[in-house]
Amino acid sequence: MKTFKSAIALLLTVAIIILAAAVPAMAASKVDPSEGHAQQLQAVFYQFVDKLIYVLGKVLNTFIPGLPMSSYKDYVAPDTFYPGETDFETQVSPDAVWSAGYAYSSLLEGLDVLNKSYLMAGSLQTIEGQSPTEILDDQGVSVYAVSDGVSGTVVQAVIDGFGFARGDVLKIRQRLASFAEENNIISINISVLHQHSLIDTLGMGAPIVPAIILNPGMSAVGVDRDQFVGGKNKRFMDNLYEVVTDTVVSAVNDMQEGTLYYGSTDVSDLMYDKRKPITFDGEIHRFRFDPADENENEIWLCEAGIHCTGFSGSATEISSDFPYYFKEYVKETTGADVVYVQGAEVAITTERDGIHYENTAKNSKVKAYGIELAKRTMTIDNEIALDPVLNVKVNEVALKADNQILILAVRLGLVDSVAVKEGSDFFIVTELGYMELGNKIGVVMAPGEIAPEILWGGATAKEDSWINESWDYDTWENISKADKLICFGLCNDQVGYILPDNDIRAMLTENEEINVSSTVAGSGLTESFMALIGEVK
């Protein structure tokens, strides 16, 4: 029996290697079943291939050795989970006053990142990972801290990186535990901007074939996880944990009293949606903190849902893409310190038509785009002052993970997700958060790249759905009851794309489906968001 199982595992390993290598290369055949019978037949074929990948992966995840996983029924929330508040305050306390702090640190300082021991993120690699060959600008972390002086302090560290799993988030929170308790920090959040041209912080920059071949054996004999084939460099990650921790401390220690404003402006002409339905938030949003001490810098917290895709997946130049130049231009022009946050981006990318750049430098396109976006942000003229009322609530959510390739990546130690098992099913335990400022502006803290239509409406109709089903949930904006809802994406986890259940297509036709960890993430998170709002409102 043991020999039989070994033979099955070997055959499945070969099969999954072929599939893992084929999926990224083939995910370019666009199919719209609503266009006619031929397209409907193609859709059926691609969905059959998806089922084949699922079955092969399911069996492989049953037989191949991997990291141990606790059972779903035994799971207990970690001490480093910050749930926030149980009730939302709606009245302005007599003692309430806004205070905010800012800090930035480089993640590259002191490291020789061009010595071929570090890998780039941004695209799946089959045999060899890609090492950086040049540094165009910095890879860093920006942190803001905010408080209303009554309910406690909320902090968010925004990392320049492709992704960041919840297991890594918990490691940073553990380092901050004592400081958080001493300083009444009630919510610690870590997100990324999802640039594709940086050193890997998620693990998916690993060479897939060697990882699938070697990691199961190392897992079976108890080799330390740090020795596994992976995309993350241990020295880089250990440094990152410490740098992010120190930067959070600096931001909290930098907090000053002042006034908080919110405003936005339309930048939809700078955005391009590559995936139907064409629906997105076309504004860039800004929280502007004006310190009472005129000698202190303003702090801008800006958000827009735009993929950072100024460099191809095969690029080996380190660049934080247009957000770096956005922040640099605002700082040089206004003196303000800027934290830029990624929004609900899914397939939304940069539209550069009409943006001119004069030289042929590798960073010229992203620099020109970042400057133009910054100039637009500086024209915001509809600001409102927000009352000093800050509320935040975060819940854990268990998503049934049915993308077997991504589950394999977790089991083989590539991605540090918090995963549990029930029978033959796998679940990713993630976080969903909601923050409200001034009783007006709601902020969803989503654990991945969420589809805008889930938040604001315009989902695929039943007749255009691959599975001939409708999306019958209310929008998150309506559920939140906020005057305006915005999104901080890829926050506290990277669970991949979060799509409406009726708009899941096929791996070989869409890039998004390759990175969908759960085909029910849309409904699962929507129901969880409804429950969260029901708890506090």
C-alpha positions as CSV (number, residue, x, y, z in Angstrom):
1,M,0.0,0.0,0.0
2,K,2.8,2.4,0.9
3,T,4.5,1.8,-2.5
4,F,1.1,2.3,-4.2
5,K,0.6,5.6,-2.5
6,S,4.1,6.7,-3.3
7,A,3.5,6.0,-7.0
8,I,0.2,7.9,-7.0
9,A,1.9,10.8,-5.3
10,L,4.7,10.8,-7.9
11,L,2.2,10.7,-10.8
12,L,0.1,13.5,-9.3
13,T,3.2,15.6,-8.6
14,V,4.2,15.4,-12.3
15,A,0.6,16.3,-13.3
16,I,0.3,19.2,-10.9
17,I,3.8,20.5,-12.1
18,I,2.5,20.5,-15.7
19,L,-0.7,22.2,-14.6
20,A,1.0,24.8,-12.5
21,A,3.4,25.7,-15.3
22,A,0.6,25.7,-17.9
23,V,-2.0,27.8,-16.1
24,P,-0.1,31.1,-16.1
25,A,0.9,30.7,-19.7
26,M,-2.5,29.8,-21.0
27,A,-4.6,32.3,-19.0
28,A,-5.2,34.6,-21.9
29,S,-8.1,33.0,-23.9
30,K,-11.0,35.4,-23.3
31,V,-14.4,33.6,-23.5
32,D,-17.8,35.3,-23.2
33,P,-20.5,32.6,-23.1
34,S,-23.2,35.2,-23.7
35,E,-21.9,35.7,-27.3
36,G,-23.2,32.4,-28.7
37,H,-23.1,28.6,-28.8
38,A,-19.4,28.3,-29.7
39,Q,-18.4,30.5,-26.8
40,Q,-20.7,28.5,-24.5
41,L,-19.0,25.3,-25.6
42,Q,-15.6,26.8,-24.9
43,A,-16.8,27.9,-21.5
44,V,-18.0,24.3,-20.7
45,F,-14.6,22.9,-21.8
46,Y,-12.6,25.4,-19.7
47,Q,-14.8,24.7,-16.7
48,F,-14.1,21.0,-17.2
49,V,-10.4,21.7,-17.2
50,D,-10.9,23.6,-13.9
51,K,-12.6,20.6,-12.4
52,L,-9.8,18.3,-13.6
53,I,-7.2,20.7,-11.9
54,Y,-9.4,20.6,-8.8
55,V,-9.6,16.8,-8.6
56,L,-5.9,16.3,-9.3
57,G,-5.0,18.9,-6.7
58,K,-7.4,17.5,-4.2
59,V,-5.9,14.1,-4.5
60,L,-2.4,15.5,-4.4
61,N,-3.2,17.5,-1.2
62,T,-4.5,14.2,0.3
63,F,-1.4,12.1,-0.5
64,I,1.6,14.5,-0.6
65,P,3.3,15.4,2.7
66,G,3.0,19.0,3.9
67,L,3.1,21.2,6.9
68,P,0.8,20.0,9.7
69,M,-2.6,21.7,9.9
70,S,-4.8,22.0,13.0
71,S,-8.4,21.0,12.8
72,Y,-11.1,23.5,12.1
73,K,-13.0,22.6,15.3
74,D,-9.9,23.1,17.5
75,Y,-9.0,26.5,16.1
76,V,-8.8,29.3,18.6
77,A,-8.2,32.9,17.7
78,P,-4.5,34.0,18.4
79,D,-3.7,36.4,21.2
80,T,-2.4,38.7,18.5
81,F,-5.8,39.1,16.9
82,Y,-7.2,42.6,17.6
83,P,-11.0,42.6,17.3
84,G,-11.4,46.3,18.0
85,E,-14.6,47.6,19.6
86,T,-17.8,45.8,20.6
87,D,-20.0,48.9,20.2
88,F,-19.7,52.0,17.9
89,E,-19.9,55.3,19.6
90,T,-21.9,57.9,17.6
91,Q,-21.7,60.9,19.9
92,V,-18.7,63.3,20.1
93,S,-17.2,63.0,23.6
94,P,-16.3,66.3,25.4
95,D,-12.8,64.9,25.7
96,A,-12.5,63.9,22.0
97,V,-9.8,65.3,19.8
98,W,-8.1,63.9,16.7
99,S,-4.5,63.0,16.9
100,A,-2.3,61.4,14.3
101,G,1.2,60.3,13.7
102,Y,3.3,59.2,10.7
103,A,6.6,57.3,10.1
104,Y,8.4,55.8,7.1
105,S,11.3,53.3,6.9
106,S,13.2,51.6,4.2
107,L,13.1,47.8,4.0
108,L,16.3,47.7,1.9
109,E,18.7,49.7,4.1
110,G,21.6,47.6,5.3
111,L,20.9,44.7,3.0
112,D,22.8,43.6,-0.2
113,V,19.6,42.8,-2.1
114,L,21.5,42.4,-5.4
115,N,23.6,39.4,-4.3
116,K,21.3,36.8,-6.0
117,S,19.9,35.4,-2.7
118,Y,16.7,37.5,-2.9
119,L,13.7,36.8,-5.3
120,M,11.3,39.1,-7.0
121,A,7.6,38.8,-6.7
122,G,4.8,39.5,-9.2
123,S,4.7,36.4,-11.4
124,L,4.7,32.7,-11.1
125,Q,8.1,31.1,-11.7
126,T,8.5,27.5,-12.9
127,I,12.1,26.4,-12.6
128,E,14.0,29.4,-11.2
129,G,13.0,32.5,-9.3
130,Q,14.0,35.9,-10.5
131,S,16.6,37.9,-8.6
132,P,16.7,41.7,-8.6
133,T,19.4,43.2,-10.8
134,E,18.9,47.0,-10.2
135,I,17.3,49.3,-7.6
136,L,15.3,52.2,-9.2
137,D,13.8,53.5,-6.0
138,D,13.0,52.3,-2.4
139,Q,11.0,49.4,-1.0
140,G,9.7,50.6,2.3
141,V,6.9,50.8,4.8
142,S,4.6,53.8,5.6
143,V,2.7,53.9,8.9
144,Y,-0.1,56.1,10.2
145,A,-1.6,56.1,13.7
146,V,-4.9,57.8,14.4
147,S,-7.0,58.3,17.5
148,D,-10.0,60.3,18.7
149,G,-8.6,60.5,22.2
150,V,-11.3,58.3,23.6
151,S,-11.7,54.9,22.0
152,G,-8.0,54.0,21.5
153,T,-5.5,54.2,18.7
154,V,-5.7,52.5,15.3
155,V,-2.5,51.9,13.3
156,Q,-1.9,50.7,9.8
157,A,1.5,49.8,8.2
158,V,1.4,49.9,4.4
159,I,4.2,47.8,3.0
160,D,5.6,48.1,-0.5
161,G,5.1,44.5,-1.5
162,F,3.2,42.1,-3.7
163,G,1.3,40.4,-0.9
164,F,1.5,39.7,2.8
165,A,-0.1,36.7,4.5
166,R,-1.8,36.7,7.9
167,G,0.8,34.5,9.5
168,D,3.4,37.2,8.8
169,V,1.0,39.9,10.2
170,L,0.7,38.0,13.4
171,K,4.5,37.9,13.8
172,I,4.6,41.7,13.6
173,R,1.7,42.0,16.1
174,Q,3.5,39.7,18.5
175,R,6.5,42.0,18.5
176,L,4.1,45.0,19.2
177,A,2.0,43.3,21.9
178,S,3.5,45.0,24.9
179,F,3.8,48.4,23.2
180,A,0.2,48.1,22.1
181,E,-1.1,47.4,25.6
182,E,0.9,50.3,27.1
183,N,-0.4,52.8,24.5
184,N,-4.0,51.7,24.2
185,I,-3.7,50.5,20.6
186,I,-6.9,48.7,19.8
187,S,-6.3,47.8,16.1
188,I,-3.0,46.9,14.3
189,N,-3.4,46.5,10.6
190,I,-0.8,45.5,7.9
191,S,-1.5,45.9,4.2
192,V,0.5,46.0,0.9
193,L,0.3,48.1,-2.2
194,H,0.6,45.1,-4.5
195,Q,3.5,46.3,-6.6
196,H,4.8,43.6,-9.0
197,S,8.4,44.8,-9.1
198,L,9.7,44.2,-5.6
199,I,11.4,41.6,-3.4
200,D,9.0,38.9,-2.5
201,T,7.1,39.4,0.8
202,L,4.4,36.7,0.1
203,G,6.2,33.6,-1.1
204,M,4.7,33.2,-4.6
205,G,7.9,34.2,-6.2
206,A,9.3,30.8,-5.5
207,P,10.4,28.4,-8.2
208,I,7.3,26.2,-8.3
209,V,8.7,22.9,-9.7
210,P,11.6,22.6,-7.2
211,A,9.2,23.5,-4.3
212,I,6.7,20.8,-5.3
213,I,9.5,18.2,-5.7
214,L,11.6,19.0,-2.6
215,N,9.4,20.5,0.0
216,P,7.2,17.5,0.6
217,G,10.2,15.4,1.4
218,M,11.6,18.0,3.8
219,S,8.3,18.3,5.4
220,A,8.0,14.5,5.9
221,V,11.4,14.2,7.7
222,G,10.9,17.3,9.8
223,V,13.3,19.7,8.2
224,D,12.9,23.3,9.5
225,R,10.6,25.3,7.4
226,D,13.2,28.0,6.9
227,Q,15.1,25.5,4.7
228,F,12.2,24.9,2.3
229,V,12.4,26.1,-1.3
230,G,10.5,29.4,-1.1
231,G,10.2,32.9,-2.5
232,K,10.8,34.8,0.8
233,N,14.3,35.4,2.0
234,K,14.6,34.7,5.7
235,R,17.0,37.6,6.4
236,F,14.8,40.0,4.4
237,M,11.6,38.9,6.3
238,D,13.3,39.0,9.7
239,N,14.5,42.5,8.9
240,L,11.0,43.5,7.7
241,Y,9.4,42.3,10.9
242,E,11.7,44.4,13.0
243,V,11.6,47.5,10.7
244,V,7.8,47.5,10.5
245,T,7.6,47.1,14.3
246,D,10.0,50.0,14.9
247,T,8.1,52.2,12.4
248,V,4.8,51.6,14.0
249,V,6.4,52.6,17.3
250,S,7.7,55.8,15.7
251,A,4.4,56.7,14.2
252,V,2.6,56.3,17.5
253,N,5.3,58.3,19.4
254,D,4.9,61.0,16.7
255,M,1.2,61.6,17.3
256,Q,0.0,65.2,17.5
257,E,-3.4,66.8,18.0
258,G,-5.2,68.4,15.1
259,T,-8.1,68.4,12.7
260,L,-9.0,65.6,10.3
261,Y,-10.6,66.4,6.9
262,Y,-11.9,64.1,4.2
263,G,-12.2,64.9,0.5
264,S,-12.0,63.3,-3.0
265,T,-11.7,64.0,-6.7
266,D,-12.4,62.1,-9.9
267,V,-9.5,60.4,-11.5
268,S,-11.4,57.8,-13.6
269,D,-9.7,58.9,-16.8
270,L,-6.5,57.6,-15.2
271,M,-8.0,54.2,-14.6
272,Y,-8.7,51.3,-16.9
273,D,-10.8,48.2,-16.0
274,K,-9.7,45.1,-17.9
275,R,-12.5,42.9,-16.7
276,K,-16.3,43.0,-17.2
277,P,-18.4,44.2,-15.6
278,I,-16.8,47.6,-16.0
279,T,-17.4,49.1,-12.6
280,F,-15.1,50.8,-10.2
281,D,-14.6,53.7,-7.8
282,G,-13.2,56.4,-10.0
283,E,-12.1,58.7,-7.2
284,I,-9.0,59.1,-5.2
285,H,-9.8,59.7,-1.6
286,R,-7.8,61.7,0.9
287,F,-7.9,62.0,4.7
288,R,-5.9,65.2,5.5
289,F,-4.7,65.7,9.0
290,D,-3.8,69.3,9.9
291,P,-1.8,69.4,13.1
292,A,-2.5,72.1,15.6
293,D,1.2,72.9,15.8
294,E,1.9,74.8,12.6
295,N,5.5,73.6,12.7
296,E,4.5,70.0,12.2
297,N,3.8,68.4,8.8
298,E,0.4,67.5,7.5
299,I,-0.4,63.8,7.1
300,W,-2.2,62.7,4.0
301,L,-3.8,59.2,3.9
302,C,-4.8,58.6,0.3
303,E,-6.6,55.7,-1.3
304,A,-7.4,54.6,-4.9
305,G,-8.0,51.2,-6.4
306,I,-5.4,51.0,-9.2
307,H,-3.0,48.1,-9.9
308,C,0.7,49.0,-9.7
309,T,1.6,47.5,-13.0
310,G,4.2,49.8,-14.4
311,F,6.7,47.0,-14.8
312,S,6.1,43.6,-16.4
313,G,6.0,40.3,-14.4
314,S,9.5,39.5,-15.7
315,A,11.0,42.7,-14.5
316,T,14.1,42.5,-12.3
317,E,14.3,46.1,-11.3
318,I,13.2,47.0,-7.8
319,S,10.6,49.7,-7.9
320,S,7.6,50.7,-5.7
321,D,5.9,51.9,-8.9
322,F,3.8,55.0,-9.1
323,P,2.9,55.2,-5.4
324,Y,6.6,56.0,-4.6
325,Y,6.6,59.0,-7.0
326,F,3.1,60.0,-5.9
327,K,4.3,60.3,-2.3
328,E,7.6,61.9,-3.3
329,Y,5.9,64.7,-5.4
330,V,3.4,65.5,-2.6
331,K,6.2,65.7,-0.1
332,E,8.3,67.9,-2.3
333,T,5.5,70.2,-3.3
334,T,3.4,70.5,-0.1
335,G,5.7,69.2,2.7
336,A,3.0,66.7,3.7
337,D,3.8,63.2,4.8
338,V,1.8,60.7,2.7
339,V,0.6,57.1,3.3
340,Y,-0.9,55.7,0.1
341,V,-3.3,52.7,0.5
342,Q,-4.4,50.3,-2.2
343,G,-8.2,50.1,-2.8
344,A,-10.5,47.7,-4.5
345,E,-8.5,47.0,-7.6
346,V,-9.2,43.5,-9.1
347,A,-8.5,44.1,-12.8
348,I,-8.2,47.9,-12.7
349,T,-4.9,49.3,-13.9
350,T,-3.3,52.5,-15.0
351,E,-4.6,54.5,-18.0
352,R,-1.6,56.5,-19.3
353,D,-3.0,58.0,-22.5
354,G,-2.3,61.7,-22.4
355,I,0.4,61.5,-19.8
356,H,3.7,62.6,-21.3
357,Y,7.2,61.7,-20.2
358,E,10.3,63.1,-21.8
359,N,13.0,60.5,-21.3
360,T,13.5,56.8,-21.7
361,A,14.5,55.9,-18.1
362,K,13.0,52.7,-16.9
363,N,11.0,54.5,-14.2
364,S,9.8,57.4,-16.5
365,K,6.3,56.0,-17.1
366,V,5.5,55.2,-13.5
367,K,7.0,58.5,-12.3
368,A,4.9,60.5,-14.7
369,Y,1.8,58.7,-13.7
370,G,2.5,59.1,-10.0
371,I,3.1,62.8,-10.4
372,E,-0.1,63.3,-12.4
373,L,-2.1,61.4,-9.8
374,A,-0.5,63.5,-7.1
375,K,-1.4,66.7,-8.9
376,R,-5.0,65.7,-9.2
377,T,-5.1,64.9,-5.5
378,M,-3.7,68.3,-4.7
379,T,-6.8,69.9,-6.4
380,I,-9.3,68.4,-3.9
381,D,-11.6,71.2,-3.0
382,N,-14.6,69.5,-1.4
383,E,-13.2,68.7,2.0
384,I,-15.3,68.3,5.1
385,A,-14.1,68.4,8.7
386,L,-14.7,65.1,10.5
387,D,-16.0,65.0,14.0
388,P,-13.4,63.3,16.4
389,V,-15.3,59.9,16.5
390,L,-13.3,56.8,15.6
391,N,-14.8,53.3,15.5
392,V,-13.2,50.0,14.4
393,K,-14.3,46.4,14.4
394,V,-12.5,43.3,13.0
395,N,-13.9,39.8,12.8
396,E,-12.2,36.5,11.9
397,V,-13.7,34.7,8.9
398,A,-13.1,31.1,7.7
399,L,-13.2,30.9,3.9
400,K,-13.5,27.4,2.4
401,A,-10.5,27.2,0.1
402,D,-11.1,25.3,-3.1
403,N,-8.1,26.5,-5.2
404,Q,-6.0,23.4,-4.7
405,I,-2.9,24.9,-6.2
406,L,-2.9,27.7,-3.7
407,I,-3.7,25.3,-0.9
408,L,-0.7,23.3,-2.0
409,A,1.4,26.5,-1.8
410,V,0.3,26.9,1.8
411,R,0.9,23.3,2.7
412,L,4.4,23.4,1.2
413,G,5.3,26.4,3.2
414,L,5.4,29.0,0.4
415,V,2.7,31.2,1.8
416,D,2.2,31.8,5.6
417,S,-1.6,31.7,5.6
418,V,-3.5,30.7,8.7
419,A,-5.1,27.5,7.4
420,V,-7.1,24.7,9.1
421,K,-8.6,21.4,7.9
422,E,-11.9,19.7,8.3
423,G,-12.0,16.2,6.8
424,S,-10.6,16.7,3.3
425,D,-11.6,20.4,3.2
426,F,-9.3,23.3,3.8
427,F,-10.2,26.7,5.2
428,I,-8.2,29.9,5.4
429,V,-8.9,31.9,8.5
430,T,-8.6,35.5,7.7
431,E,-9.8,38.9,8.9
432,L,-12.4,41.4,7.7
433,G,-12.4,44.8,9.3
434,Y,-14.5,48.0,9.2
435,M,-13.4,51.4,10.4
436,E,-15.6,54.5,10.6
437,L,-14.4,58.1,11.0
438,G,-16.6,61.0,12.0
439,N,-19.8,59.0,11.7
440,K,-19.6,59.6,8.0
441,I,-16.8,57.8,6.2
442,G,-16.7,54.0,6.3
443,V,-13.5,52.0,5.5
444,V,-13.6,48.3,4.6
445,M,-10.4,46.5,5.5
446,A,-10.6,43.6,3.0
447,P,-8.1,40.7,3.1
448,G,-7.4,40.5,-0.6
449,E,-8.2,42.1,-3.9
450,I,-11.9,42.7,-3.8
451,A,-14.2,43.3,-6.8
452,P,-15.6,46.9,-6.7
453,E,-19.1,45.6,-7.7
454,I,-19.4,43.8,-4.3
455,L,-18.9,47.1,-2.5
456,W,-20.8,49.6,-4.8
457,G,-22.9,47.6,-7.2
458,G,-23.0,46.7,-10.9
459,A,-22.4,42.9,-10.6
460,T,-22.6,40.6,-13.5
461,A,-26.2,39.8,-14.4
462,K,-27.6,36.2,-14.5
463,E,-27.7,36.1,-18.3
464,D,-24.0,37.0,-18.5
465,S,-22.9,34.7,-15.7
466,W,-20.8,31.6,-16.6
467,I,-22.9,29.6,-14.1
468,N,-26.2,31.3,-15.0
469,E,-26.8,32.6,-11.6
470,S,-27.4,36.1,-10.2
471,W,-25.7,38.1,-7.4
472,D,-28.5,38.9,-5.0
473,Y,-26.6,40.6,-2.2
474,D,-27.0,44.3,-1.3
475,T,-23.9,46.5,-1.7
476,W,-21.5,46.8,1.2
477,E,-22.0,50.6,1.0
478,N,-25.7,50.2,1.7
479,I,-25.0,47.5,4.4
480,S,-22.5,49.9,6.2
481,K,-25.0,52.7,6.3
482,A,-22.1,55.1,6.0
483,D,-22.3,58.3,4.0
484,K,-19.4,57.1,1.9
485,L,-17.7,53.8,1.8
486,I,-14.1,53.3,0.7
487,C,-11.8,50.3,0.7
488,F,-8.4,49.5,2.1
489,G,-7.5,46.3,0.2
490,L,-5.0,43.5,0.8
491,C,-5.3,44.3,4.5
492,N,-4.1,41.8,7.2
493,D,-3.9,39.0,4.6
494,Q,-3.7,38.1,1.0
495,V,-6.5,35.6,0.1
496,G,-6.3,36.5,-3.6
497,Y,-9.1,37.9,-5.7
498,I,-12.5,38.2,-4.0
499,L,-15.2,38.0,-6.8
500,P,-19.0,37.7,-6.8
501,D,-19.7,33.9,-6.7
502,N,-21.6,34.2,-10.0
503,D,-18.6,35.7,-11.8
504,I,-16.1,32.9,-11.3
505,R,-15.0,31.9,-14.8
506,A,-12.0,29.6,-15.5
507,M,-8.3,29.5,-14.8
508,L,-7.3,29.2,-18.4
509,T,-9.3,32.2,-19.5
510,E,-8.7,34.8,-16.8
511,N,-5.7,35.9,-14.7
512,E,-8.0,36.6,-11.7
513,E,-9.3,33.0,-11.4
514,I,-5.8,31.6,-11.0
515,N,-5.5,33.6,-7.7
516,V,-9.0,33.0,-6.3
517,S,-8.5,31.0,-3.1
518,S,-12.2,30.5,-2.6
519,T,-15.0,30.5,-5.2
520,V,-17.4,31.5,-2.4
521,A,-15.2,34.3,-1.0
522,G,-17.6,36.9,-2.3
523,S,-20.7,35.5,-0.6
524,G,-18.8,34.4,2.5
525,L,-17.2,37.8,3.1
526,T,-20.5,39.6,2.3
527,E,-22.4,37.6,4.9
528,S,-19.6,38.2,7.3
529,F,-19.7,41.9,6.7
530,M,-23.4,41.9,7.2
531,A,-22.9,40.2,10.6
532,L,-20.1,42.6,11.6
533,I,-22.2,45.7,10.9
534,G,-25.1,44.0,12.7
535,E,-23.0,43.7,15.8
536,V,-22.1,47.3,16.0
537,K,-25.0,49.3,14.5
